[in-house]
């Protein structure tokens, strides 16, 4: 079985050269409660999320084709992140998440 945390780290590593403020693994994989049907949830905060969207989606498709695992990227601008980081979703991500970059 593939180590999904390592897969998430590899995914994040491929985005290191991009203009990214934060990459975080969250959800069942971060909590180590994943099942065979779980996806890999990753929050990506960037100054220009729209510019990054196609590259992130391409990398996510590559992961599916290479090993059958599904990465679900959640892209967000820094501005939106800072405005909403106290909402329930982001509070949980920040509390349970694993920083990847």
Backbone as CSV, one residue per row, in Angstrom:
resi,resn,N_x,N_y,N_z,CA_x,CA_y,CA_z,C_x,C_y,C_z
1,UNK,0.838,-1.193,0.000,0.000,0.000,0.000,0.882,1.255,0.000
2,UNK,0.474,2.243,-0.736,1.224,3.489,-0.870,1.086,4.318,0.403
3,UNK,2.184,4.913,0.841,2.155,5.814,1.986,1.642,7.169,1.494
4,UNK,0.412,7.492,1.854,-0.220,8.710,1.348,0.428,9.979,1.890
5,UNK,0.964,9.928,3.094,1.637,11.115,3.632,2.887,11.412,2.808
6,UNK,3.647,10.385,2.477,4.828,10.587,1.623,4.436,11.068,0.230
7,UNK,3.334,10.552,-0.286,2.844,10.981,-1.592,2.477,12.468,-1.552
8,UNK,1.835,12.892,-0.466,1.486,14.306,-0.298,2.746,15.166,-0.217
9,UNK,3.763,14.681,0.475,5.034,15.416,0.574,5.692,15.549,-0.797
10,UNK,5.646,14.486,-1.594,6.214,14.534,-2.946,5.453,15.535,-3.818
11,UNK,4.132,15.537,-3.675,3.281,16.474,-4.413,3.672,17.910,-4.049
12,UNK,3.808,18.170,-2.753,4.181,19.508,-2.277,5.565,19.903,-2.779
13,UNK,6.471,18.956,-2.802,7.843,19.224,-3.252,7.860,19.713,-4.704
14,UNK,6.969,19.180,-5.521,6.902,19.580,-6.931,6.391,21.008,-7.098
15,UNK,5.774,21.545,-6.044,5.250,22.911,-6.093,6.153,23.918,-5.386
16,UNK,7.272,23.462,-4.852,8.149,24.330,-4.043,8.597,25.588,-4.772
17,UNK,8.867,25.513,-6.044,9.382,26.670,-6.769,8.296,27.700,-7.075
18,UNK,7.062,27.350,-6.818,5.948,28.252,-7.105,5.781,29.273,-5.982
19,UNK,4.949,30.261,-6.220,4.694,31.342,-5.267,3.648,30.890,-4.241
20,UNK,4.078,30.034,-3.321,3.155,29.431,-2.360,3.528,29.849,-0.946
21,UNK,2.509,30.231,-0.192,2.693,30.643,1.195,2.606,29.457,2.141
22,UNK,1.687,28.532,1.848,1.433,27.408,2.748,0.896,26.224,1.959
23,UNK,1.394,25.043,2.266,0.824,23.794,1.749,0.601,22.908,2.963
24,UNK,-0.644,22.446,3.118,-0.992,21.652,4.283,-1.817,20.434,3.909
25,UNK,-1.427,19.300,4.448,-2.204,18.070,4.335,-3.244,18.107,5.442
26,UNK,-4.493,17.783,5.116,-5.535,17.758,6.140,-6.485,16.604,5.861
27,UNK,-7.462,16.433,6.711,-8.453,15.377,6.513,-7.998,14.048,7.084
28,UNK,-8.611,12.982,6.589,-8.389,11.653,7.165,-6.941,11.188,7.059
29,UNK,-6.245,11.558,5.987,-4.846,11.135,5.848,-3.987,11.824,6.910
30,UNK,-4.213,13.110,7.133,-3.453,13.840,8.160,-3.736,13.278,9.553
31,UNK,-4.986,12.860,9.775,-5.371,12.294,11.081,-4.994,10.821,11.202
32,UNK,-4.471,10.264,10.114,-4.128,8.832,10.043,-5.367,7.949,10.278
33,UNK,-6.483,8.396,9.704,-7.737,7.648,9.780,-8.244,7.309,8.378
34,UNK,-7.344,7.336,7.402,-7.763,7.098,6.028,-8.113,5.635,5.790
35,UNK,-8.984,5.446,4.836,-9.416,4.117,4.411,-8.932,3.919,2.970
36,UNK,-9.070,2.730,2.416,-8.644,2.525,1.019,-9.309,3.481,0.020
37,UNK,-10.498,4.004,0.352,-11.206,4.903,-0.560,-10.965,6.382,-0.282
38,UNK,-10.116,6.694,0.685,-9.866,8.095,1.044,-9.068,8.816,-0.033
39,UNK,-9.367,10.112,-0.169,-8.535,10.951,-1.022,-7.518,11.671,-0.139
40,UNK,-6.617,12.380,-0.767,-5.563,13.102,-0.060,-5.887,14.588,-0.183
41,UNK,-6.353,15.181,0.916,-6.764,16.582,0.921,-5.566,17.481,1.189
42,UNK,-5.355,18.447,0.304,-4.223,19.363,0.450,-4.703,20.799,0.251
43,UNK,-4.424,21.643,1.254,-4.697,23.073,1.167,-3.450,23.761,0.623
44,UNK,-3.650,24.604,-0.383,-2.545,25.353,-0.979,-2.922,26.830,-0.946
45,UNK,-2.125,27.624,-0.235,-2.360,29.064,-0.138,-1.273,29.766,-0.942
46,UNK,-1.712,30.645,-1.846,-0.776,31.327,-2.742,-1.239,32.755,-2.986
47,UNK,-0.293,33.619,-3.299,-0.654,34.994,-3.651,-1.510,35.008,-4.905
48,UNK,-1.245,34.088,-5.812,-1.981,34.033,-7.069,-2.452,32.607,-7.341
49,UNK,-3.508,32.210,-6.661,-4.022,30.842,-6.772,-4.491,30.524,-8.192
50,UNK,-5.072,31.503,-8.880,-5.573,31.245,-10.233,-4.442,30.870,-11.189
51,UNK,-3.301,31.524,-11.044,-2.148,31.238,-11.895,-1.641,29.807,-11.677
52,UNK,-1.766,29.330,-10.456,-1.263,28.004,-10.081,-2.211,26.856,-10.414
53,UNK,-3.492,27.182,-10.557,-4.544,26.163,-10.655,-4.254,25.082,-11.694
54,UNK,-3.847,25.460,-12.889,-3.647,24.439,-13.932,-2.472,23.518,-13.595
55,UNK,-1.382,24.075,-13.048,-0.243,23.232,-12.683,-0.631,22.257,-11.575
56,UNK,-1.355,22.737,-10.575,-1.782,21.882,-9.461,-2.681,20.766,-9.971
57,UNK,-3.625,21.112,-10.834,-4.529,20.099,-11.380,-3.782,19.079,-12.233
58,UNK,-2.807,19.538,-13.020,-1.981,18.611,-13.815,-1.236,17.624,-12.923
59,UNK,-0.639,18.141,-11.854,0.093,17.272,-10.924,-0.841,16.268,-10.256
60,UNK,-2.047,16.714,-9.905,-3.017,15.812,-9.275,-3.422,14.692,-10.241
61,UNK,-3.608,15.034,-11.507,-3.938,14.021,-12.521,-2.767,13.056,-12.699
62,UNK,-1.550,13.575,-12.694,-0.367,12.708,-12.807,-0.324,11.672,-11.686
63,UNK,-0.686,12.080,-10.478,-0.692,11.153,-9.336,-1.716,10.049,-9.562
64,UNK,-2.904,10.422,-10.041,-3.941,9.415,-10.316,-3.429,8.413,-11.355
65,UNK,-2.835,8.928,-12.427,-2.355,8.051,-13.497,-1.178,7.187,-13.051
66,UNK,-0.306,7.744,-12.218,0.884,7.009,-11.772,0.575,5.924,-10.750
67,UNK,-0.307,6.226,-9.798,-0.487,5.259,-8.709,-1.939,5.046,-8.282
68,UNK,-2.878,5.726,-8.929,-4.283,5.503,-8.619,-4.794,6.240,-7.391
69,UNK,-3.941,7.021,-6.738,-4.366,7.786,-5.560,-4.929,9.131,-6.004
70,UNK,-5.954,9.604,-5.295,-6.610,10.859,-5.644,-6.164,11.959,-4.689
71,UNK,-5.581,13.002,-5.259,-5.244,14.195,-4.486,-6.320,15.227,-4.768
72,UNK,-6.900,15.765,-3.691,-7.920,16.803,-3.805,-7.326,18.127,-3.329
73,UNK,-6.808,18.923,-4.267,-6.212,20.193,-3.870,-7.280,21.257,-3.638
74,UNK,-7.090,22.041,-2.607,-7.977,23.160,-2.299,-7.115,24.416,-2.367
75,UNK,-7.220,25.156,-3.471,-6.413,26.363,-3.656,-7.125,27.584,-3.105
76,UNK,-6.340,28.472,-2.517,-6.900,29.654,-1.894,-5.870,30.782,-1.972
77,UNK,-6.344,31.993,-2.218,-5.424,33.130,-2.201,-5.070,33.472,-0.759
78,UNK,-3.926,34.140,-0.589,-3.529,34.597,0.748,-4.602,35.495,1.342
79,UNK,-5.145,36.370,0.501,-6.166,37.312,0.964,-7.386,36.565,1.505
80,UNK,-7.872,35.602,0.752,-9.040,34.828,1.191,-8.712,34.023,2.452
81,UNK,-7.539,33.430,2.489,-7.110,32.665,3.659,-7.101,33.547,4.903
82,UNK,-6.504,34.733,4.798,-6.422,35.630,5.951,-7.787,36.127,6.407
83,UNK,-8.709,36.315,5.458,-10.057,36.771,5.810,-10.886,35.666,6.455
84,UNK,-10.613,34.407,6.082,-11.497,33.311,6.515,-10.830,32.286,7.419
85,UNK,-9.606,32.542,7.872,-8.892,31.507,8.631,-9.539,31.171,9.969
86,UNK,-10.473,31.988,10.416,-11.174,31.690,11.666,-12.486,30.945,11.443
87,UNK,-12.840,30.664,10.170,-14.069,29.895,9.960,-13.836,28.436,10.352
88,UNK,-14.911,27.697,10.492,-14.817,26.337,11.018,-13.920,25.430,10.165
89,UNK,-14.072,25.504,8.846,-13.277,24.652,7.958,-11.785,24.909,8.156
90,UNK,-11.370,26.161,8.018,-9.940,26.459,8.127,-9.413,26.266,9.539
91,UNK,-10.231,26.534,10.536,-9.799,26.282,11.921,-9.453,24.813,12.106
92,UNK,-10.291,23.930,11.559,-10.023,22.489,11.652,-8.779,22.097,10.858
93,UNK,-8.631,22.656,9.661,-7.449,22.352,8.847,-6.186,22.766,9.595
94,UNK,-6.185,23.959,10.158,-5.002,24.456,10.862,-4.723,23.669,12.134
95,UNK,-5.778,23.158,12.756,-5.617,22.397,13.999,-5.109,20.979,13.730
96,UNK,-5.679,20.319,12.737,-5.355,18.905,12.492,-4.338,18.692,11.384
97,UNK,-4.073,19.726,10.617,-3.255,19.574,9.421,-1.778,19.367,9.681
98,UNK,-1.110,18.907,8.633,0.331,18.682,8.651,0.944,19.617,7.607
99,UNK,1.813,20.512,8.039,2.444,21.460,7.118,3.422,20.712,6.214
100,UNK,3.247,20.916,4.914,4.109,20.271,3.923,5.061,21.275,3.284
101,UNK,4.754,22.536,3.415,5.604,23.564,2.821,5.066,24.934,3.062
